[in-house]
Amino acid sequence: MRVRPMLDSPVDGGPAARPGGPEDIAGLLAARGVAVLSGAGLSTESGIPDYRGATGRHRRHRPMTFQEFTAGEEARRRYWARSHVGWRTITGARPNAGHHAVEALRRAGHVSAVITQNVDGLHRAAGTADAVELHGGLDRVLCLGCGRTSTRERLDARLHDLNGTLGRAEGVRVNPDGDVELPDELVAGFRVAPCEECGGVLKPDVVFFGENVPKPRVEHCYRLVDAASGLLVLGSSLTVMSGLRFVRYAAKAGKPVVIVNQGPTRGDALATATVDLPLGPTLTALAARLKG
């Protein structure tokens, strides 16, 4: 499973952003009311691998698309078998220093809004209850038939009842997006749980490749960027348009954009400054410095 939309064309060429440091982040946040756009790099310190950085280089199978998932029972069996085992990584993760620092900056007024590309729910767990989960959340399940939503915990228990100890298999390889490599024989024998309300097909409440982020959610994020004094990108390579569009939007509006990511991003040419530093320690120090 990959829970992000399809790739867009490359960013138009332009001058590279100035390499920056903590002072650039502090200067942006000092203006107060900054919107944050976070990506997978913010969650690596919680033990969740990223997509394209140092912890995300070992994917062995291609991501499943929405079209594949909805087209056949075999594809759904493969998805849910792998995801059921990989769910242990997601549900066992806890917010790290970076998530807590973002929330501290929000409480102090330096951050006005948080938009996250992550589906791990760690911003919410850190206290940022109004964080916009651009790609949804893995802790929720949606029925494609009746539209009913339910908790992933409930589904996890049902899948365990149907499949015994599979959900506790050891020695499996966890992929960056939370699913795992499983032997074909385990996948073939996996039993998928239907919707308890109508018997329909259950899907995680996330945006798959081949799906679009719901338009009202996108428009809400644009309004948050409109109201912000600037945009701070944390731990995202901005490889997909779902996040990159907000960097383009802010830059076009003349708002300062600072990107903090370990490695280059597709938005670097649009940024006021780029900072290559670990997020947890850097944000924690800034939150302490700007407190009050």
C-alpha positions as CSV (number, residue, x, y, z in Angstrom):
1,M,0.0,0.0,0.0
2,R,1.1,3.5,-0.7
3,V,-1.2,6.2,0.7
4,R,-0.4,9.2,-1.4
5,P,-1.7,10.5,-4.7
6,M,0.0,10.0,-8.1
7,L,3.1,12.0,-9.0
8,D,2.9,15.3,-10.8
9,S,5.3,16.8,-13.4
10,P,8.6,18.2,-12.2
11,V,8.8,21.6,-10.7
12,D,9.8,24.3,-13.2
13,G,13.5,25.2,-13.0
14,G,14.6,28.1,-11.0
15,P,17.4,29.3,-8.7
16,A,18.2,27.0,-5.8
17,A,17.0,28.3,-2.4
18,R,19.7,29.7,-0.1
19,P,21.0,27.0,2.3
20,G,19.9,28.0,5.7
21,G,20.0,27.1,9.4
22,P,18.0,27.4,12.7
23,E,18.0,31.2,12.4
24,D,15.9,31.0,9.2
25,I,13.3,28.8,11.0
26,A,13.3,31.1,14.0
27,G,12.9,34.2,11.9
28,L,9.9,32.7,10.1
29,L,8.3,31.6,13.3
30,A,8.9,34.9,15.1
31,A,6.4,36.5,12.7
32,R,3.8,34.1,14.4
33,G,0.8,32.6,12.6
34,V,2.9,30.2,10.4
35,A,1.3,27.2,8.7
36,V,3.2,23.9,9.0
37,L,3.2,21.3,6.3
38,S,4.6,18.0,7.6
39,G,5.7,14.8,5.9
40,A,7.0,11.4,6.6
41,G,10.4,12.7,7.8
42,L,8.8,14.1,10.9
43,S,7.7,10.6,12.0
44,T,11.0,8.6,11.5
45,E,12.1,9.4,15.0
46,S,8.9,7.6,16.2
47,G,10.1,4.4,14.4
48,I,7.9,4.8,11.3
49,P,10.1,4.5,8.1
50,D,9.9,7.3,5.6
51,Y,9.1,7.0,1.9
52,R,12.3,8.2,0.1
53,G,14.9,9.0,2.8
54,A,17.5,6.8,4.5
55,T,14.8,4.6,6.1
56,G,12.7,4.3,3.0
57,R,15.0,2.8,0.4
58,H,14.1,-0.9,0.6
59,R,10.6,-1.2,-0.8
60,R,10.4,-4.5,-2.7
61,H,6.9,-4.4,-4.2
62,R,5.2,-1.7,-6.1
63,P,2.4,0.3,-4.3
64,M,-1.2,-0.8,-4.7
65,T,-3.5,1.7,-6.5
66,F,-7.1,2.5,-5.6
67,Q,-8.1,1.0,-8.9
68,E,-6.4,-2.3,-8.1
69,F,-7.9,-2.4,-4.6
70,T,-11.5,-1.8,-5.8
71,A,-11.2,-4.1,-8.8
72,G,-10.6,-7.5,-7.2
73,E,-10.9,-9.6,-4.0
74,E,-7.4,-11.0,-4.5
75,A,-5.8,-7.5,-4.4
76,R,-7.8,-6.6,-1.3
77,R,-6.7,-9.8,0.4
78,R,-3.1,-9.0,-0.4
79,Y,-3.5,-5.5,0.9
80,W,-5.2,-6.4,4.2
81,A,-2.9,-9.3,5.0
82,R,0.2,-7.2,4.7
83,S,-1.4,-4.2,6.3
84,H,-2.8,-6.2,9.2
85,V,0.7,-7.3,10.2
86,G,2.3,-3.9,9.5
87,W,-0.3,-2.2,11.6
88,R,1.7,-3.2,14.7
89,T,4.4,-0.6,13.7
90,I,1.8,2.2,13.3
91,T,-0.2,1.5,16.4
92,G,2.9,1.1,18.5
93,A,4.4,4.4,17.5
94,R,4.3,7.4,19.8
95,P,4.7,11.1,19.1
96,N,8.4,12.2,19.1
97,A,10.1,15.4,20.1
98,G,9.3,17.0,16.7
99,H,5.5,16.4,17.1
100,H,5.6,17.8,20.6
101,A,7.6,20.8,19.6
102,V,5.1,21.6,16.8
103,E,2.3,21.5,19.3
104,A,4.3,23.8,21.7
105,L,4.8,26.3,18.9
106,R,1.1,26.1,18.1
107,R,0.1,26.8,21.7
108,A,2.5,29.7,21.8
109,G,0.9,31.2,18.7
110,H,4.0,30.8,16.4
111,V,2.1,28.1,14.4
112,S,-1.4,28.8,13.3
113,A,-2.2,25.6,11.5
114,V,-0.8,22.1,10.8
115,I,-1.4,20.2,7.6
116,T,0.1,16.8,7.5
117,Q,0.7,14.3,4.7
118,N,1.1,11.6,7.3
119,V,-1.5,9.0,8.1
120,D,-0.1,7.9,11.4
121,G,-2.2,10.2,13.7
122,L,0.9,11.3,15.6
123,H,0.1,15.0,15.5
124,R,-3.3,14.3,17.1
125,A,-1.6,12.1,19.7
126,A,0.7,15.0,20.5
127,G,-2.3,17.3,21.2
128,T,-2.7,19.0,17.8
129,A,-6.4,17.9,17.6
130,D,-7.1,20.2,14.6
131,A,-4.2,19.0,12.4
132,V,-5.5,18.5,8.9
133,E,-4.7,15.0,7.8
134,L,-4.4,15.6,4.1
135,H,-4.3,11.9,3.2
136,G,-6.6,10.6,5.9
137,G,-5.7,8.3,8.8
138,L,-4.9,4.6,9.2
139,D,-6.7,4.4,12.5
140,R,-10.0,4.7,10.6
141,V,-11.8,2.3,8.2
142,L,-14.4,3.3,5.6
143,C,-17.0,1.1,4.0
144,L,-17.1,1.7,0.2
145,G,-20.7,0.4,0.2
146,C,-22.6,2.3,2.9
147,G,-20.0,4.9,3.8
148,R,-19.9,3.9,7.5
149,T,-16.7,4.6,9.3
150,S,-15.3,2.5,12.2
151,T,-12.0,2.2,14.1
152,R,-9.0,0.3,12.9
153,E,-8.8,-1.3,16.4
154,R,-12.2,-2.9,15.9
155,L,-11.1,-4.2,12.5
156,D,-7.8,-5.4,13.8
157,A,-9.6,-7.5,16.4
158,R,-11.9,-9.0,13.8
159,L,-9.0,-9.9,11.5
160,H,-7.2,-11.5,14.3
161,D,-10.3,-13.6,15.1
162,L,-10.5,-14.7,11.5
163,N,-6.8,-15.3,11.0
164,G,-5.3,-16.5,14.2
165,T,-1.7,-15.5,14.9
166,L,-0.9,-14.1,11.5
167,G,-1.2,-10.6,13.0
168,R,1.7,-11.4,15.3
169,A,4.0,-13.0,12.7
170,E,7.7,-12.4,13.5
171,G,10.6,-11.8,11.2
172,V,8.6,-10.0,8.6
173,R,10.0,-7.0,6.7
174,V,8.2,-3.8,7.4
175,N,7.9,-1.4,4.5
176,P,8.0,2.4,4.8
177,D,4.2,2.8,4.6
178,G,3.4,0.2,7.3
179,D,2.7,-2.9,5.3
180,V,5.0,-5.9,5.1
181,E,6.4,-8.6,2.9
182,L,4.5,-11.9,3.5
183,P,4.9,-15.3,1.9
184,D,2.3,-16.0,-0.8
185,E,0.8,-18.9,1.1
186,L,0.0,-16.7,4.1
187,V,-1.6,-14.1,1.8
188,A,-3.6,-16.8,-0.1
189,G,-5.2,-18.1,3.1
190,F,-6.0,-14.7,4.6
191,R,-9.6,-14.0,5.4
192,V,-10.9,-10.4,4.8
193,A,-13.6,-9.0,7.1
194,P,-16.6,-7.2,5.4
195,C,-18.5,-4.2,6.7
196,E,-20.5,-5.2,9.8
197,E,-23.3,-2.9,8.7
198,C,-23.9,-3.9,5.1
199,G,-21.3,-6.5,4.2
200,G,-19.5,-4.2,1.8
201,V,-15.8,-3.7,1.1
202,L,-13.7,-2.0,3.8
203,K,-10.9,0.3,2.9
204,P,-8.6,2.3,5.2
205,D,-9.7,5.9,5.4
206,V,-6.6,7.1,3.5
207,V,-5.9,8.4,0.0
208,F,-4.4,5.7,-2.2
209,F,-2.4,6.2,-5.3
210,G,-5.0,6.9,-8.1
211,E,-7.3,8.7,-5.7
212,N,-7.7,12.5,-5.2
213,V,-7.6,14.3,-1.9
214,P,-11.2,15.4,-1.3
215,K,-11.7,18.9,-2.7
216,P,-13.2,20.4,0.4
217,R,-10.1,19.3,2.4
218,V,-7.8,20.9,-0.2
219,E,-9.8,24.1,-0.2
220,H,-9.6,24.2,3.6
221,C,-5.8,23.9,3.4
222,Y,-5.6,26.7,0.9
223,R,-7.6,28.9,3.3
224,L,-5.2,28.0,6.1
225,V,-2.2,29.0,3.9
226,D,-4.0,32.3,3.0
227,A,-4.4,33.2,6.6
228,A,-0.8,32.3,7.5
229,S,2.2,34.6,7.6
230,G,4.4,32.0,6.0
231,L,4.8,28.2,5.4
232,L,7.2,25.9,7.2
233,V,7.7,22.5,5.6
234,L,8.9,19.7,7.9
235,G,10.2,16.4,6.7
236,S,8.7,16.2,3.2
237,S,10.5,15.6,-0.1
238,L,7.4,17.2,-1.8
239,T,7.5,14.5,-4.4
240,V,3.8,14.5,-4.9
241,M,1.5,17.3,-5.9
242,S,-0.8,16.9,-2.9
243,G,1.8,18.7,-0.7
244,L,3.8,20.6,-3.3
245,R,0.8,22.6,-4.4
246,F,0.7,24.4,-1.1
247,V,4.4,25.4,-1.4
248,R,3.7,26.7,-4.9
249,Y,0.6,28.5,-3.6
250,A,2.4,30.2,-0.8
251,A,5.4,31.2,-2.9
252,K,3.1,32.7,-5.6
253,A,1.4,34.7,-2.9
254,G,4.7,36.1,-1.8
255,K,4.8,34.4,1.5
256,P,8.1,33.1,2.9
257,V,8.6,29.4,2.7
258,V,11.3,27.5,4.7
259,I,11.8,23.8,4.1
260,V,13.4,21.7,6.7
261,N,14.3,18.3,5.3
262,Q,17.3,16.0,5.3
263,G,17.9,15.9,1.6
264,P,16.7,17.9,-1.4
265,T,13.0,18.4,-2.2
266,R,10.9,19.2,-5.3
267,G,10.1,22.6,-3.7
268,D,13.6,23.8,-3.0
269,A,13.6,26.3,-5.9
270,L,10.5,27.9,-4.4
271,A,11.8,28.3,-0.9
272,T,13.2,31.3,0.9
273,A,15.7,28.9,2.6
274,T,16.3,25.2,2.9
275,V,17.6,23.7,6.1
276,D,19.1,20.2,6.4
277,L,18.9,19.3,10.1
278,P,17.3,16.6,12.2
279,L,13.8,17.7,13.1
280,G,13.4,16.5,16.7
281,P,16.3,18.3,18.3
282,T,16.0,21.4,16.0
283,L,12.4,22.0,16.6
284,T,12.7,21.3,20.4
285,A,15.4,23.9,20.7
286,L,13.4,26.5,18.7
287,A,10.3,25.9,20.8
288,A,12.2,26.5,24.0
289,R,13.9,29.6,22.5
290,L,10.6,31.1,21.3
291,K,8.5,30.1,24.3
292,G,6.2,32.8,25.6
